[in-house]
Amino acid sequence: MNSSPVPLDLRPRRQILDRLFRGSTLAAGALILVILGLIAYTITNKSIPVFRAEGSSFLTDRRWVPSKEIFGALSFIYGTAVTAVIAVIVSVPVSLGIALYTTQVAPSWLKRWLVSLTDLVAVVPSVVFGLWGIIFLAPKMSGVYKTISRWFHGWPILGDIFGRASAGRTFMTAGLILAVMITPIITSIAREVIETTPQTDRDGALALGATRWEMITGAVLPHSMGGMVGAVMLGLGRAMGETIAVALTIGSSPAITANLFSSGDSLPSVIANQWGEATGVKRSALIAMGLTLFIMTIVVNLSANAVVGRATKRVQGV
């Protein structure tokens, strides 16, 4: 009499594997928090000397005179914010336009080329963009800045924003270089988000008689809005933290001015330019600038999460 084999009970083994997987993922997540905590602790600890010497004026004083032991980061914070905002204003319409064209309009053969080209530009080193900006873009844009400045000379507000052009290395040049750099990032993320729109929603809109543009604005954009906002915020964070390209094109002049055609400086670029010769309180001031930039990027990311959360709830009708 043949006896059938008794099936093995694999449940205990699977439970062990599940616990190991859950524990490893938890450890990986905790490790990231630990590393961020160590980074924050280290740079905060190294920043204490300048805060003891300058107090809160380190963040509110625009003067940066290391020879007189005067360290104020306000002009560099201003430069970081201005160049990042310029980059976002220029890049977002282009990025979203490319993403929408790639996913909704372009034929399949052209889509493959556009996706490959976008991904290729995204991996170009930042120093290459910086060299291109200082060698080609800055000299070419100098004359353009002067022409625009003459157009708006004497106008209220616009006359101050597009004022006298000092040279090609300006807030605007740095912002344009950053716009080129973050466009592939925003485009790639926006493209992936747009492609998550259910095909049934698109087909339903077209079946009801909507044009392609009405289908995009009525079905695609509402579904993808949260992810696109996140893409823009990620690009903003990249623009705020960029170093070499900005250092080569912004002009390295600590100044707070409404004129976008004047030279300036930013937190990452001044750290890169002056770190090698810095000692004592000056080195502490540069580290404190890194801490300031760290906090700014965290605020941007938290704001992005809040905006994405609200947009998601609105789309879901919560």
Rosetta blueprint (number, residue, H / E / L):
1 M L
2 N L
3 S L
4 S L
5 P L
6 V L
7 P L
8 L L
9 D L
10 L L
11 R H
12 P H
13 R H
14 R H
15 Q H
16 I H
17 L H
18 D H
19 R H
20 L H
21 F H
22 R H
23 G H
24 S H
25 T H
26 L H
27 A H
28 A H
29 G H
30 A H
31 L H
32 I H
33 L H
34 V H
35 I H
36 L H
37 G H
38 L H
39 I H
40 A H
41 Y H
42 T H
43 I H
44 T H
45 N H
46 K H
47 S H
48 I H
49 P H
50 V H
51 F H
52 R H
53 A H
54 E H
55 G L
56 S L
57 S H
58 F H
59 L H
60 T H
61 D L
62 R L
63 R L
64 W E
65 V E
66 P H
67 S H
68 K H
69 E L
70 I E
71 F E
72 G L
73 A L
74 L H
75 S H
76 F H
77 I H
78 Y H
79 G H
80 T H
81 A H
82 V H
83 T H
84 A H
85 V H
86 I H
87 A H
88 V H
89 I H
90 V H
91 S H
92 V H
93 P H
94 V H
95 S H
96 L H
97 G H
98 I H
99 A H
100 L H
101 Y H
102 T H
103 T H
104 Q H
105 V H
106 A L
107 P L
108 S H
109 W H
110 L H
111 K H
112 R H
113 W H
114 L H
115 V H
116 S H
117 L H
118 T H
119 D H
120 L H
121 V H
122 A H
123 V L
124 V L
125 P L
126 S H
127 V H
128 V H
129 F H
130 G H
131 L H
132 W H
133 G H
134 I H
135 I H
136 F H
137 L H
138 A H
139 P H
140 K H
141 M H
142 S H
143 G H
144 V H
145 Y H
146 K H
147 T H
148 I H
149 S H
150 R H
151 W H
152 F L
153 H L
154 G L
155 W L
156 P L
157 I L
158 L H
159 G H
160 D H
161 I H
162 F L
163 G L
164 R L
165 A L
166 S L
167 A L
168 G L
169 R L
170 T L
171 F H
172 M H
173 T H
174 A H
175 G H
176 L H
177 I H
178 L H
179 A H
180 V H
181 M H
182 I H
183 T H
184 P H
185 I H
186 I H
187 T H
188 S H
189 I H
190 A H
191 R H
192 E H
193 V H
194 I H
195 E L
196 T L
197 T L
198 P L
199 Q H
200 T H
201 D H
202 R H
203 D H
204 G H
205 A H
206 L H
207 A H
208 L L
209 G L
210 A L
211 T L
212 R H
213 W H
214 E H
215 M H
216 I H
217 T H
218 G H
219 A H
220 V H
221 L H
222 P H
223 H H
224 S H
225 M H
226 G H
227 G H
228 M H
229 V H
230 G H
231 A H
232 V H
233 M H
234 L H
235 G H
236 L H
237 G H
238 R H
239 A H
240 M H
241 G H
242 E L
243 T L
244 I H
245 A H
246 V H
247 A H
248 L H
249 T H
250 I L
251 G E
252 S L
253 S L
254 P L
255 A L
256 I L
257 T L
258 A L
259 N L
260 L L
261 F L
262 S L
263 S L
264 G E
265 D L
266 S L
267 L H
268 P H
269 S H
270 V H
271 I H
272 A H
273 N H
274 Q H
275 W L
276 G L
277 E L
278 A L
279 T L
280 G H
281 V H
282 K H
283 R H
284 S H
285 A H
286 L H
287 I H
288 A H
289 M H
290 G H
291 L H
292 T H
293 L H
294 F H
295 I H
296 M H
297 T H
298 I H
299 V H
300 V H
301 N H
302 L H
303 S H
304 A H
305 N H
306 A H
307 V H
308 V H
309 G H
310 R H
311 A H
312 T H
313 K H
314 R H
315 V H
316 Q H
317 G L
318 V L
